[in-house]
């Protein structure tokens, strides 16, 4: 790399790669923050979102029913 144009092109490529990497990293952080909900940002209802919500509701109902006292 001898000319200044080569250095500028290399810098632009590195900045583009860094930007894409940051976007992917933020996507993983956002999904981790939302509790691994794959449908947290879906604008429309879909089968996956319906199944996820149904699973969460069934899980909450099962926990309330299955709690037993140690004295029983």
PDB file with one MODEL, atoms N, CA, C and O in Angstrom:
MODEL        1
ATOM      1  N   UNK A   1       0.840  -1.172   0.000  1.00  0.00           N
ATOM      2  CA  UNK A   1       0.000   0.000   0.000  1.00  0.00           C
ATOM      3  C   UNK A   1       0.889   1.241   0.000  1.00  0.00           C
ATOM      4  O   UNK A   1       1.486   1.591   1.018  1.00  0.00           O
ATOM      5  N   UNK A   2       0.966   1.870  -1.105  1.00  0.00           N
ATOM      6  CA  UNK A   2       1.866   2.993  -1.204  1.00  0.00           C
ATOM      7  C   UNK A   2       1.161   4.332  -1.228  1.00  0.00           C
ATOM      8  O   UNK A   2       1.637   5.291  -0.622  1.00  0.00           O
ATOM      9  N   UNK A   3       0.056   4.413  -1.904  1.00  0.00           N
ATOM     10  CA  UNK A   3      -0.565   5.725  -2.056  1.00  0.00           C
ATOM     11  C   UNK A   3      -1.577   5.987  -0.952  1.00  0.00           C
ATOM     12  O   UNK A   3      -2.038   5.066  -0.277  1.00  0.00           O
ATOM     13  N   UNK A   4      -1.909   7.247  -0.783  1.00  0.00           N
ATOM     14  CA  UNK A   4      -2.857   7.626   0.256  1.00  0.00           C
ATOM     15  C   UNK A   4      -4.265   7.143  -0.065  1.00  0.00           C
ATOM     16  O   UNK A   4      -5.073   6.961   0.846  1.00  0.00           O
ATOM     17  N   UNK A   5      -4.578   6.932  -1.351  1.00  0.00           N
ATOM     18  CA  UNK A   5      -5.895   6.418  -1.729  1.00  0.00           C
ATOM     19  C   UNK A   5      -6.090   4.988  -1.230  1.00  0.00           C
ATOM     20  O   UNK A   5      -7.187   4.616  -0.812  1.00  0.00           O
ATOM     21  N   UNK A   6      -5.035   4.196  -1.274  1.00  0.00           N
ATOM     22  CA  UNK A   6      -5.122   2.825  -0.754  1.00  0.00           C
ATOM     23  C   UNK A   6      -5.405   2.825   0.741  1.00  0.00           C
ATOM     24  O   UNK A   6      -6.190   2.012   1.229  1.00  0.00           O
ATOM     25  N   UNK A   7      -4.770   3.733   1.465  1.00  0.00           N
ATOM     26  CA  UNK A   7      -4.998   3.823   2.903  1.00  0.00           C
ATOM     27  C   UNK A   7      -6.431   4.263   3.215  1.00  0.00           C
ATOM     28  O   UNK A   7      -7.038   3.765   4.163  1.00  0.00           O
ATOM     29  N   UNK A   8      -6.959   5.172   2.442  1.00  0.00           N
ATOM     30  CA  UNK A   8      -8.336   5.637   2.663  1.00  0.00           C
ATOM     31  C   UNK A   8      -9.332   4.515   2.372  1.00  0.00           C
ATOM     32  O   UNK A   8     -10.296   4.333   3.115  1.00  0.00           O
ATOM     33  N   UNK A   9      -9.103   3.767   1.296  1.00  0.00           N
ATOM     34  CA  UNK A   9      -9.988   2.645   0.974  1.00  0.00           C
ATOM     35  C   UNK A   9      -9.933   1.599   2.078  1.00  0.00           C
ATOM     36  O   UNK A   9     -10.968   1.066   2.477  1.00  0.00           O
ATOM     37  N   UNK A  10      -8.735   1.300   2.575  1.00  0.00           N
ATOM     38  CA  UNK A  10      -8.587   0.323   3.661  1.00  0.00           C
ATOM     39  C   UNK A  10      -9.311   0.812   4.915  1.00  0.00           C
ATOM     40  O   UNK A  10      -9.955   0.023   5.606  1.00  0.00           O
ATOM     41  N   UNK A  11      -9.208   2.103   5.211  1.00  0.00           N
ATOM     42  CA  UNK A  11      -9.883   2.657   6.379  1.00  0.00           C
ATOM     43  C   UNK A  11     -11.401   2.566   6.249  1.00  0.00           C
ATOM     44  O   UNK A  11     -12.084   2.232   7.217  1.00  0.00           O
ATOM     45  N   UNK A  12     -11.930   2.855   5.079  1.00  0.00           N
ATOM     46  CA  UNK A  12     -13.372   2.771   4.846  1.00  0.00           C
ATOM     47  C   UNK A  12     -13.852   1.331   4.992  1.00  0.00           C
ATOM     48  O   UNK A  12     -14.910   1.093   5.575  1.00  0.00           O
ATOM     49  N   UNK A  13     -13.094   0.370   4.473  1.00  0.00           N
ATOM     50  CA  UNK A  13     -13.466  -1.042   4.587  1.00  0.00           C
ATOM     51  C   UNK A  13     -13.465  -1.476   6.046  1.00  0.00           C
ATOM     52  O   UNK A  13     -14.374  -2.178   6.488  1.00  0.00           O
ATOM     53  N   UNK A  14     -12.453  -1.062   6.790  1.00  0.00           N
ATOM     54  CA  UNK A  14     -12.387  -1.427   8.211  1.00  0.00           C
ATOM     55  C   UNK A  14     -13.561  -0.808   8.971  1.00  0.00           C
ATOM     56  O   UNK A  14     -14.157  -1.467   9.823  1.00  0.00           O
ATOM     57  N   UNK A  15     -13.895   0.430   8.679  1.00  0.00           N
ATOM     58  CA  UNK A  15     -15.037   1.074   9.346  1.00  0.00           C
ATOM     59  C   UNK A  15     -16.361   0.388   9.007  1.00  0.00           C
ATOM     60  O   UNK A  15     -17.232   0.262   9.868  1.00  0.00           O
ATOM     61  N   UNK A  16     -16.513  -0.051   7.771  1.00  0.00           N
ATOM     62  CA  UNK A  16     -17.735  -0.778   7.389  1.00  0.00           C
ATOM     63  C   UNK A  16     -17.830  -2.104   8.120  1.00  0.00           C
ATOM     64  O   UNK A  16     -18.901  -2.472   8.601  1.00  0.00           O
ATOM     65  N   UNK A  17     -16.733  -2.818   8.209  1.00  0.00           N
ATOM     66  CA  UNK A  17     -16.732  -4.101   8.923  1.00  0.00           C
ATOM     67  C   UNK A  17     -17.038  -3.880  10.402  1.00  0.00           C
ATOM     68  O   UNK A  17     -17.776  -4.659  11.006  1.00  0.00           O
ATOM     69  N   UNK A  18     -16.479  -2.827  10.984  1.00  0.00           N
ATOM     70  CA  UNK A  18     -16.741  -2.523  12.390  1.00  0.00           C
ATOM     71  C   UNK A  18     -18.216  -2.197  12.610  1.00  0.00           C
ATOM     72  O   UNK A  18     -18.806  -2.618  13.605  1.00  0.00           O
ATOM     73  N   UNK A  19     -18.803  -1.456  11.694  1.00  0.00           N
ATOM     74  CA  UNK A  19     -20.222  -1.088  11.818  1.00  0.00           C
ATOM     75  C   UNK A  19     -21.122  -2.316  11.749  1.00  0.00           C
ATOM     76  O   UNK A  19     -22.063  -2.438  12.534  1.00  0.00           O
ATOM     77  N   UNK A  20     -20.847  -3.214  10.830  1.00  0.00           N
ATOM     78  CA  UNK A  20     -21.633  -4.449  10.718  1.00  0.00           C
ATOM     79  C   UNK A  20     -21.458  -5.291  11.978  1.00  0.00           C
ATOM     80  O   UNK A  20     -22.422  -5.861  12.489  1.00  0.00           O
ATOM     81  N   UNK A  21     -20.237  -5.367  12.472  1.00  0.00           N
ATOM     82  CA  UNK A  21     -19.984  -6.126  13.701  1.00  0.00           C
ATOM     83  C   UNK A  21     -20.730  -5.552  14.890  1.00  0.00           C
ATOM     84  O   UNK A  21     -21.270  -6.299  15.705  1.00  0.00           O
ATOM     85  N   UNK A  22     -20.763  -4.226  14.996  1.00  0.00           N
ATOM     86  CA  UNK A  22     -21.496  -3.594  16.091  1.00  0.00           C
ATOM     87  C   UNK A  22     -22.994  -3.844  15.979  1.00  0.00           C
ATOM     88  O   UNK A  22     -23.665  -4.031  16.994  1.00  0.00           O
ATOM     89  N   UNK A  23     -23.525  -3.851  14.769  1.00  0.00           N
ATOM     90  CA  UNK A  23     -24.949  -4.119  14.577  1.00  0.00           C
ATOM     91  C   UNK A  23     -25.315  -5.535  15.014  1.00  0.00           C
ATOM     92  O   UNK A  23     -26.334  -5.752  15.670  1.00  0.00           O
ATOM     93  N   UNK A  24     -24.477  -6.484  14.643  1.00  0.00           N
ATOM     94  CA  UNK A  24     -24.722  -7.875  15.046  1.00  0.00           C
ATOM     95  C   UNK A  24     -24.611  -8.003  16.555  1.00  0.00           C
ATOM     96  O   UNK A  24     -25.435  -8.671  17.180  1.00  0.00           O
ATOM     97  N   UNK A  25     -23.607  -7.373  17.148  1.00  0.00           N
ATOM     98  CA  UNK A  25     -23.419  -7.429  18.605  1.00  0.00           C
ATOM     99  C   UNK A  25     -24.625  -6.827  19.321  1.00  0.00           C
ATOM    100  O   UNK A  25     -25.108  -7.397  20.300  1.00  0.00           O
ATOM    101  N   UNK A  26     -25.113  -5.690  18.849  1.00  0.00           N
ATOM    102  CA  UNK A  26     -26.287  -5.058  19.464  1.00  0.00           C
ATOM    103  C   UNK A  26     -27.524  -5.928  19.333  1.00  0.00           C
ATOM    104  O   UNK A  26     -28.357  -5.952  20.239  1.00  0.00           O
ATOM    105  N   UNK A  27     -27.661  -6.639  18.229  1.00  0.00           N
ATOM    106  CA  UNK A  27     -28.798  -7.534  18.058  1.00  0.00           C
ATOM    107  C   UNK A  27     -28.770  -8.631  19.117  1.00  0.00           C
ATOM    108  O   UNK A  27     -29.803  -8.957  19.701  1.00  0.00           O
ATOM    109  N   UNK A  28     -27.584  -9.203  19.368  1.00  0.00           N
ATOM    110  CA  UNK A  28     -27.488 -10.244  20.388  1.00  0.00           C
ATOM    111  C   UNK A  28     -27.722  -9.679  21.782  1.00  0.00           C
ATOM    112  O   UNK A  28     -28.356 -10.334  22.611  1.00  0.00           O
ATOM    113  N   UNK A  29     -27.229  -8.491  22.054  1.00  0.00           N
ATOM    114  CA  UNK A  29     -27.461  -7.885  23.367  1.00  0.00           C
ATOM    115  C   UNK A  29     -28.937  -7.572  23.573  1.00  0.00           C
ATOM    116  O   UNK A  29     -29.467  -7.762  24.667  1.00  0.00           O
ATOM    117  N   UNK A  30     -29.597  -7.098  22.533  1.00  0.00           N
ATOM    118  CA  UNK A  30     -31.017  -6.765  22.632  1.00  0.00           C
ATOM    119  C   UNK A  30     -31.847  -8.016  22.881  1.00  0.00           C
ATOM    120  O   UNK A  30     -32.782  -7.991  23.682  1.00  0.00           O
ATOM    121  N   UNK A  31     -31.513  -9.110  22.200  1.00  0.00           N
ATOM    122  CA  UNK A  31     -32.268 -10.338  22.414  1.00  0.00           C
ATOM    123  C   UNK A  31     -31.990 -10.912  23.795  1.00  0.00           C
ATOM    124  O   UNK A  31     -32.879 -11.517  24.393  1.00  0.00           O
ATOM    125  N   UNK A  32     -30.787 -10.739  24.312  1.00  0.00           N
ATOM    126  CA  UNK A  32     -30.466 -11.214  25.653  1.00  0.00           C
ATOM    127  C   UNK A  32     -31.208 -10.390  26.700  1.00  0.00           C
ATOM    128  O   UNK A  32     -31.683 -10.930  27.700  1.00  0.00           O
ATOM    129  N   UNK A  33     -31.305  -9.090  26.469  1.00  0.00           N
ATOM    130  CA  UNK A  33     -31.985  -8.203  27.413  1.00  0.00           C
ATOM    131  C   UNK A  33     -33.485  -8.495  27.445  1.00  0.00           C
ATOM    132  O   UNK A  33     -34.111  -8.359  28.496  1.00  0.00           O
ATOM    133  N   UNK A  34     -34.067  -8.889  26.327  1.00  0.00           N
ATOM    134  CA  UNK A  34     -35.501  -9.148  26.242  1.00  0.00           C
ATOM    135  C   UNK A  34     -35.869 -10.534  26.758  1.00  0.00           C
ATOM    136  O   UNK A  34     -37.021 -10.944  26.617  1.00  0.00           O
ATOM    137  N   UNK A  35     -34.954 -11.249  27.337  1.00  0.00           N
ATOM    138  CA  UNK A  35     -35.257 -12.555  27.894  1.00  0.00           C
ATOM    139  C   UNK A  35     -35.356 -13.643  26.845  1.00  0.00           C
ATOM    140  O   UNK A  35     -36.130 -14.587  27.001  1.00  0.00           O
ATOM    141  N   UNK A  36     -34.605 -13.525  25.811  1.00  0.00           N
ATOM    142  CA  UNK A  36     -34.555 -14.525  24.739  1.00  0.00           C
ATOM    143  C   UNK A  36     -35.901 -14.709  24.061  1.00  0.00           C
ATOM    144  O   UNK A  36     -36.215 -15.800  23.585  1.00  0.00           O
ATOM    145  N   UNK A  37     -36.678 -13.675  24.016  1.00  0.00           N
ATOM    146  CA  UNK A  37     -37.962 -13.730  23.335  1.00  0.00           C
ATOM    147  C   UNK A  37     -37.724 -13.466  21.850  1.00  0.00           C
ATOM    148  O   UNK A  37     -37.363 -12.348  21.483  1.00  0.00           O
ATOM    149  N   UNK A  38     -37.915 -14.464  20.989  1.00  0.00           N
ATOM    150  CA  UNK A  38     -37.646 -14.257  19.572  1.00  0.00           C
ATOM    151  C   UNK A  38     -38.644 -13.328  18.901  1.00  0.00           C
ATOM    152  O   UNK A  38     -38.386 -12.841  17.800  1.00  0.00           O
ATOM    153  N   UNK A  39     -39.766 -13.075  19.536  1.00  0.00           N
ATOM    154  CA  UNK A  39     -40.813 -12.261  18.923  1.00  0.00           C
ATOM    155  C   UNK A  39     -40.979 -10.913  19.618  1.00  0.00           C
ATOM    156  O   UNK A  39     -42.025 -10.277  19.482  1.00  0.00           O
ATOM    157  N   UNK A  40     -39.985 -10.476  20.344  1.00  0.00           N
ATOM    158  CA  UNK A  40     -40.116  -9.231  21.097  1.00  0.00           C
ATOM    159  C   UNK A  40     -40.338  -8.039  20.178  1.00  0.00           C
ATOM    160  O   UNK A  40     -40.996  -7.079  20.578  1.00  0.00           O
ATOM    161  N   UNK A  41     -39.813  -8.071  18.972  1.00  0.00           N
ATOM    162  CA  UNK A  41     -39.913  -6.935  18.077  1.00  0.00           C
ATOM    163  C   UNK A  41     -40.744  -7.237  16.836  1.00  0.00           C
ATOM    164  O   UNK A  41     -40.658  -6.499  15.855  1.00  0.00           O
ATOM    165  N   UNK A  42     -41.538  -8.289  16.849  1.00  0.00           N
ATOM    166  CA  UNK A  42     -42.380  -8.619  15.697  1.00  0.00           C
ATOM    167  C   UNK A  42     -43.562  -7.651  15.643  1.00  0.00           C
ATOM    168  O   UNK A  42     -44.277  -7.498  16.634  1.00  0.00           O
ATOM    169  N   UNK A  43     -43.774  -7.007  14.516  1.00  0.00           N
ATOM    170  CA  UNK A  43     -44.910  -6.087  14.429  1.00  0.00           C
ATOM    171  C   UNK A  43     -46.236  -6.798  14.207  1.00  0.00           C
ATOM    172  O   UNK A  43     -47.288  -6.255  14.544  1.00  0.00           O
ATOM    173  N   UNK A  44     -46.206  -7.997  13.650  1.00  0.00           N
ATOM    174  CA  UNK A  44     -47.433  -8.717  13.342  1.00  0.00           C
ATOM    175  C   UNK A  44     -47.462 -10.025  14.116  1.00  0.00           C
ATOM    176  O   UNK A  44     -46.414 -10.603  14.401  1.00  0.00           O
ATOM    177  N   UNK A  45     -48.655 -10.494  14.456  1.00  0.00           N
ATOM    178  CA  UNK A  45     -48.740 -11.790  15.119  1.00  0.00           C
ATOM    179  C   UNK A  45     -48.358 -12.914  14.148  1.00  0.00           C
ATOM    180  O   UNK A  45     -48.670 -12.852  12.959  1.00  0.00           O
ATOM    181  N   UNK A  46     -47.698 -13.911  14.657  1.00  0.00           N
ATOM    182  CA  UNK A  46     -47.323 -15.049  13.835  1.00  0.00           C
ATOM    183  C   UNK A  46     -47.457 -16.310  14.678  1.00  0.00           C
ATOM    184  O   UNK A  46     -47.692 -16.224  15.883  1.00  0.00           O
ATOM    185  N   UNK A  47     -47.315 -17.461  14.071  1.00  0.00           N
ATOM    186  CA  UNK A  47     -47.466 -18.728  14.792  1.00  0.00           C
ATOM    187  C   UNK A  47     -46.420 -18.866  15.889  1.00  0.00           C
ATOM    188  O   UNK A  47     -46.723 -19.353  16.978  1.00  0.00           O
ATOM    189  N   UNK A  48     -45.196 -18.443  15.610  1.00  0.00           N
ATOM    190  CA  UNK A  48     -44.147 -18.552  16.607  1.00  0.00           C
ATOM    191  C   UNK A  48     -44.468 -17.696  17.824  1.00  0.00           C
ATOM    192  O   UNK A  48     -44.269 -18.129  18.959  1.00  0.00           O
ATOM    193  N   UNK A  49     -44.965 -16.484  17.593  1.00  0.00           N
ATOM    194  CA  UNK A  49     -45.315 -15.599  18.704  1.00  0.00           C
ATOM    195  C   UNK A  49     -46.481 -16.171  19.494  1.00  0.00           C
ATOM    196  O   UNK A  49     -46.476 -16.119  20.724  1.00  0.00           O
ATOM    197  N   UNK A  50     -47.471 -16.712  18.815  1.00  0.00           N
ATOM    198  CA  UNK A  50     -48.625 -17.303  19.490  1.00  0.00           C
ATOM    199  C   UNK A  50     -48.186 -18.493  20.349  1.00  0.00           C
ATOM    200  O   UNK A  50     -48.619 -18.629  21.493  1.00  0.00           O
ATOM    201  N   UNK A  51     -47.326 -19.353  19.795  1.00  0.00           N
ATOM    202  CA  UNK A  51     -46.842 -20.516  20.539  1.00  0.00           C
ATOM    203  C   UNK A  51     -46.012 -20.090  21.743  1.00  0.00           C
ATOM    204  O   UNK A  51     -46.117 -20.683  22.816  1.00  0.00           O
ATOM    205  N   UNK A  52     -45.192 -19.069  21.566  1.00  0.00           N
ATOM    206  CA  UNK A  52     -44.360 -18.591  22.671  1.00  0.00           C
ATOM    207  C   UNK A  52     -45.235 -18.045  23.800  1.00  0.00           C
ATOM    208  O   UNK A  52     -45.017 -18.367  24.968  1.00  0.00           O
ATOM    209  N   UNK A  53     -46.217 -17.224  23.454  1.00  0.00           N
ATOM    210  CA  UNK A  53     -47.108 -16.663  24.470  1.00  0.00           C
ATOM    211  C   UNK A  53     -47.911 -17.752  25.167  1.00  0.00           C
ATOM    212  O   UNK A  53     -48.127 -17.688  26.378  1.00  0.00           O
ATOM    213  N   UNK A  54     -48.349 -18.740  24.418  1.00  0.00           N
ATOM    214  CA  UNK A  54     -49.100 -19.845  24.998  1.00  0.00           C
ATOM    215  C   UNK A  54     -48.222 -20.645  25.959  1.00  0.00           C
ATOM    216  O   UNK A  54     -48.680 -21.057  27.025  1.00  0.00           O
ATOM    217  N   UNK A  55     -46.988 -20.860  25.592  1.00  0.00           N
ATOM    218  CA  UNK A  55     -46.058 -21.600  26.452  1.00  0.00           C
ATOM    219  C   UNK A  55     -45.801 -20.831  27.747  1.00  0.00           C
ATOM    220  O   UNK A  55     -45.754 -21.424  28.825  1.00  0.00           O
ATOM    221  N   UNK A  56     -45.635 -19.509  27.641  1.00  0.00           N
ATOM    222  CA  UNK A  56     -45.400 -18.692  28.827  1.00  0.00           C
ATOM    223  C   UNK A  56     -46.618 -18.734  29.744  1.00  0.00           C
ATOM    224  O   UNK A  56     -46.474 -18.856  30.960  1.00  0.00           O
ATOM    225  N   UNK A  57     -47.814 -18.634  29.172  1.00  0.00           N
ATOM    226  CA  UNK A  57     -49.027 -18.673  29.990  1.00  0.00           C
ATOM    227  C   UNK A  57     -49.193 -20.027  30.659  1.00  0.00           C
ATOM    228  O   UNK A  57     -49.536 -20.092  31.840  1.00  0.00           O
ATOM    229  N   UNK A  58     -48.956 -21.107  29.928  1.00  0.00           N
ATOM    230  CA  UNK A  58     -49.086 -22.444  30.509  1.00  0.00           C
ATOM    231  C   UNK A  58     -48.041 -22.667  31.586  1.00  0.00           C
ATOM    232  O   UNK A  58     -48.318 -23.319  32.593  1.00  0.00           O
ATOM    233  N   UNK A  59     -46.880 -22.151  31.393  1.00  0.00           N
ATOM    234  CA  UNK A  59     -45.818 -22.307  32.381  1.00  0.00           C
ATOM    235  C   UNK A  59     -46.186 -21.591  33.675  1.00  0.00           C
ATOM    236  O   UNK A  59     -45.984 -22.130  34.763  1.00  0.00           O
ATOM    237  N   UNK A  60     -46.716 -20.402  33.564  1.00  0.00           N
ATOM    238  CA  UNK A  60     -47.108 -19.645  34.756  1.00  0.00           C
ATOM    239  C   UNK A  60     -48.253 -20.322  35.494  1.00  0.00           C
ATOM    240  O   UNK A  60     -48.254 -20.360  36.724  1.00  0.00           O
ATOM    241  N   UNK A  61     -49.227 -20.856  34.763  1.00  0.00           N
ATOM    242  CA  UNK A  61     -50.352 -21.548  35.391  1.00  0.00           C
ATOM    243  C   UNK A  61     -49.886 -22.842  36.047  1.00  0.00           C
ATOM    244  O   UNK A  61     -50.366 -23.183  37.128  1.00  0.00           O
ATOM    245  N   UNK A  62     -48.979 -23.558  35.433  1.00  0.00           N
ATOM    246  CA  UNK A  62     -48.481 -24.807  35.997  1.00  0.00           C
ATOM    247  C   UNK A  62     -47.700 -24.553  37.275  1.00  0.00           C
ATOM    248  O   UNK A  62     -47.790 -25.343  38.215  1.00  0.00           O
ATOM    249  N   UNK A  63     -46.936 -23.469  37.332  1.00  0.00           N
ATOM    250  CA  UNK A  63     -46.158 -23.160  38.526  1.00  0.00           C
ATOM    251  C   UNK A  63     -47.067 -22.867  39.711  1.00  0.00           C
ATOM    252  O   UNK A  63     -46.779 -23.281  40.834  1.00  0.00           O
ATOM    253  N   UNK A  64     -48.159 -22.157  39.469  1.00  0.00           N
ATOM    254  CA  UNK A  64     -49.063 -21.809  40.557  1.00  0.00           C
ATOM    255  C   UNK A  64     -49.773 -23.050  41.089  1.00  0.00           C
ATOM    256  O   UNK A  64     -49.994 -23.162  42.294  1.00  0.00           O
ATOM    257  N   UNK A  65     -50.130 -23.977  40.214  1.00  0.00           N
ATOM    258  CA  UNK A  65     -50.853 -25.171  40.644  1.00  0.00           C
ATOM    259  C   UNK A  65     -49.942 -26.189  41.307  1.00  0.00           C
ATOM    260  O   UNK A  65     -50.371 -26.924  42.196  1.00  0.00           O
ATOM    261  N   UNK A  66     -48.690 -26.236  40.880  1.00  0.00           N
ATOM    262  CA  UNK A  66     -47.823 -27.307  41.358  1.00  0.00           C
ATOM    263  C   UNK A  66     -47.090 -26.955  42.651  1.00  0.00           C
ATOM    264  O   UNK A  66     -46.374 -27.801  43.188  1.00  0.00           O
ATOM    265  N   UNK A  67     -47.244 -25.740  43.166  1.00  0.00           N
ATOM    266  CA  UNK A  67     -46.585 -25.381  44.406  1.00  0.00           C
ATOM    267  C   UNK A  67     -47.263 -26.125  45.548  1.00  0.00           C
ATOM    268  O   UNK A  67     -48.475 -26.032  45.742  1.00  0.00           O
ATOM    269  N   UNK A  68     -46.464 -26.854  46.289  1.00  0.00           N
ATOM    270  CA  UNK A  68     -47.000 -27.633  47.389  1.00  0.00           C
ATOM    271  C   UNK A  68     -46.299 -27.217  48.669  1.00  0.00           C
ATOM    272  O   UNK A  68     -45.140 -26.800  48.661  1.00  0.00           O
ATOM    273  N   UNK A  69     -46.994 -27.333  49.713  1.00  0.00           N
ATOM    274  CA  UNK A  69     -46.414 -27.023  51.018  1.00  0.00           C
ATOM    275  C   UNK A  69     -45.620 -28.224  51.501  1.00  0.00           C
ATOM    276  O   UNK A  69     -45.935 -29.362  51.153  1.00  0.00           O
ATOM    277  N   UNK A  70     -44.620 -27.982  52.279  1.00  0.00           N
ATOM    278  CA  UNK A  70     -43.815 -29.093  52.802  1.00  0.00           C
ATOM    279  C   UNK A  70     -44.567 -29.845  53.887  1.00  0.00           C
ATOM    280  O   UNK A  70     -44.194 -30.965  54.236  1.00  0.00           O
ATOM    281  N   UNK A  71     -45.619 -29.246  54.423  1.00  0.00           N
ATOM    282  CA  UNK A  71     -46.388 -29.880  55.496  1.00  0.00           C
ATOM    283  C   UNK A  71     -47.450 -30.815  54.988  1.00  0.00           C
ATOM    284  O   UNK A  71     -47.981 -31.604  55.769  1.00  0.00           O
ATOM    285  N   UNK A  72     -47.786 -30.766  53.723  1.00  0.00           N
ATOM    286  CA  UNK A  72     -48.875 -31.602  53.198  1.00  0.00           C
ATOM    287  C   UNK A  72     -48.405 -32.993  52.910  1.00  0.00           C
ATOM    288  O   UNK A  72     -49.190 -33.829  52.462  1.00  0.00           O
TER     289      UNK A  72
ENDMDL
END
